[in-house]
């Protein structure tokens, strides 16, 4: 095959001309121009206060708030994931009462806003000033027991459990019934089948939405600022309530959220690749490959054989 500019000549004499995509170039230039105008506007507008952003980006209060945000995200996801697995198994139970209880839990926590749940937990002492758990001689003062941090963990963790239960249930249902039948034939109990056969195979379905839930939980922790938990957003609010630099401090918080969610997204990507090895012959493309595919403007050329005369 001989190749000239934009033209490929096969050995059999057929000429293959590359298909042009001018609309793609126009769209790319338009997007790049709009993005450039946005960056220029943000860079030249003094009201953004980029000098203040740089000043407070590594402020001690901000860094402490990031630590609380990450810790709260981790604890709430552990609580939500653990309870979500239990609820998912309960919803698949043959016992109708157990199924109804799990369905009622999921319906309640998915049907009420998480901010309302946080406020209820924070004001639990107004409903139950003395917590006994039905145990004689046990009396706990709710005002001292329900701290802002505990209210945040309860509100976010229990709410997350409702969503995680649906994710885990979808993963369990995606596993072929023949796996359970084969496990029963080998003498495994229902619980052993769930832990050793079903859940490991369901992980490839569970992991992608769980990664999204982690990122969502990271951002949802900003709601606990209403109950004075000093996470990232509340830390920014503390600073701008003193120096009145509202926009720069909100930009600081936003940039940190973007950095952390980007790191979490990269971790989710490689975790998905790990669990996809047993079900996909070809793994998802790497980040570099995605960039190259995005920049590619011409479809691969294929030289077909000449039809028989």
N, C-alpha and C positions, 0 to 999 in steps of 0.2 A: 504494500500500500504506500502510495506517495501522498504527502500532505502539503497542500498549499494554504495560504491564508484563508481561514474560515471554511476551507473545502478539503475533504478527504476523498482521495481517489483509490478505490479498491483495485486489487489485482485483476478482477474480472471486468474492469472497465466501468463499473457503477460509480457514480459520483454522489457522495453523501455530504450535504450542506448542513452546517450547524444551524439549529433553530434559534433565532434571536428572540429575546424577551425584553423589549424596550419598556414595557409597562413596569417590570420589576425594577429597572434602574430608575425610572421616574418616581416610583413609590419610595424607593430607598433614599433618593435625593431629597424628596419632600419630607420624609421623617427626619433625616439628618438635619435639614434646615430648621425644622420646627424645634428639634432638640437643641440645636445650637443657639437659637434665639432664646429659648428658655434658660439655658445656662448663662448666656450673656446678661439677660435681665436679672437673674439671681446674683450674678457676680458684681454687677455695677449698681445695684440698688442698695444704698447705705442703710436702709431700714432693716435689712436682714441682720445687720450687726455681726458680720463674720469675725471681727476681731474679738467680740465677746464670746462667740462660739468657740474660738480657739482657746480663749482664756479659761473657760469653764469646762472644756471637754474632758479634762483629766482631774477635775476638782474632786477632792476627797469625798465630799458628800455624794457626788454623782457615782463614784466608784463603789462606795458602800451601798448605794441604792441598786446598782447592777448586781452586786453579790446577793442581796435580798431577793431581787427579781429571779435570778437563776435558781437560788435555793427554793423559793416558793414554787417555781415551775416544776422542779424535780420532785418535790414532795407531793404536790397535787397530782402530777401525772402518775406517780407510783400508787397513790391512793386510788385514783380513778381507774388505772389499769387493773389493779388487783381486784377491786370491787366489781369492775366491769366484766372480768372473766367469770366471777361467781354469778353475777346477774345473767350473763349469757347462757351459762349452763342451766340456771334455774328456768329461763324462758324456753329451753329445749327439753325440760323435764316432762315425764309422763304424768306427773302429779298436777292436776288442774289448779289446786290451791297454790302450789309453789309458782306455777306459771303466772297466775293472776297477781300474786304479790310482786313478782319481778316486773310484770307489765305495768302495774300501778306505780311502782317506783319510777320507771322510765318515763311514763306519761306525766307524772307530776313534775319531775326535775327538768324535762324537756319543754314542758308547757308554761313554766314561769321564768321570767328573766333572771339571769345570774346576779344582777345587781340587787334585785329584790331579795334573793336568797342570802346574799351577803349581809344585807341590812337586818334580816330576820335573825341570822345567827349572832350578829353583833348585839342585838337587843333581846337575846334569849332570856335574860334575867327578868324582863318585863312579863314573860309568860311563865317561866319556872325559876323563881328566885332561889329555890332550894332544890337541888338535884339529888335524888336518892337512888335512881335506877331500880327502885322496888326492893332494895336491900335494907332490912331493918338495921338501924343504928348508923347508916351512912347518910351524911348530910354535907353536901358540897355547896358552897356559896357560888352561884352562877356569875356574880359580878367579878369575882376574883379569878374564877376558872376560865371564863370565856374572854380571853385577851384578844386584841385586834388580830394578832398573828394566827391564833387558833381559829377565830371566826373566818379568816381568809382561807385557811386550809380546809375547813369544813365546807364553806360555801363553794369554793372552786373544785375541791376534790370530789365531793358528792355529786356536784353537777356534771363533772367530767365523766364520772362512772356511768351515767345514763347514756352518754354518747359512745363511750368505749364498749359498752355492752352490745350495742347494735353493730359496731365494727367487728367485734369478736364473733358475734352470732353469725354475721355474714360470712366470715372466714370459715367457721365450722361447717356451715351449710354448703359451702363451695366444695368441700371434700367429698369425693364419691362415696356412696353408701357401701360399695363393695369393700372398702377399707375396713369399715366397722364389722361387716359380715365375716371378713377374713380373720379379724382379731378375735371375734367371738368363737370362730372355729378353732383357733389356737388356744382357747381357754382363758383369754384375757377378760377381766371384769370391765364393766362399763367405765369406771373411773380410770383404770389402766389404759383402756383404749383412748380415752379422751386425752390423757397426759402424754402418752408415748406414741400415739399414731395420728390422732386427728389434729391436735393443736400444732405439732411441728409442721404438718403439711399446710395448715391454714395460715401459717405465718406469712407466706408470700402474698396473701390477700390482706392480711391484717396490717402489715408494716407500712405500706404507702399512706393510707388514711391516718394511721397513728402518728406518722411523722408530721402530717398536716395539723393534727390535734396538738402536738407539742408546740409547734410554731404558734398556733392559735392560743394556746394556754399562756405562752410567753407574753403575748400582747394583751390577753384578758387580765393578766395580773395588774394592769394599770387601773382596773376598776377598784382595787382595794385601797386606792388613795382616798376614797370617800370615807374609809374607816380609819384613816391615819396610820396605815402601814407604810413605813418609809422605803418603799421600793423606788424604782428609777423615776417614774413620773412624779411621785410625791416629793422626792428629793429635789427635782427641778422646780417644783412649785414652792418649796421652802426657800430656795435661793431667789427666785424672781419675786417672791413676796417681800423681799428685803431690798433688792436693787431695782425692781420694776423693769428688768430686762426680759419681758415675757417671751417675745419671739425668739431671741437667741437661745434661751434655755429650752424652749420647746424644740428648737432645731437640734440642740445637743441630745435631748432624749430621743428624738426621731432617728438621728444618725446612729446612735447606739443600738436602737431596736433593729435597724436595717442590718447593721454589722452582725449582730447575734443571730438574727433569723437567716442570714446568708450562710453563716457557719453551720447552723442546724440543717439547712437545706442541703448543703454538701454532704453532711453526715448521713442524712436520709437517703441521698442518691446512692452512696456506696453500700449502705445497708440493703437497699432494694436489689442492687446487683448481686450481693451475697446470697440472698434468699431466692433469687431468680435462677441460680445456676442449675437447680434440679428440674426446672420446668421449661426453660427456654434453651433451645439449641444455640441461638445467637443472643448474647447479652446485650442490654441496651448500650448505645454508643456512649463513649466517654464525653466529657465536657469539651475537649478539644475537637473531637469528631463532630459534635453538634455545631460548634462555631464554624467549622469548615463547610458543613452542609448548608448552614445559613448563608454563608458568603458565596456559595456556588450559584452561578447564574445559568449554566447550561446543563441540560440533561445529558447523561452519558450517551455517546453515539454507539450505535450497533450496526455493523455492516452485515446485512443478510446475504445469504448465498443466492446466486442468480437462479431463477426458476429453470427447470429442465425444459429444453427445447423439444 
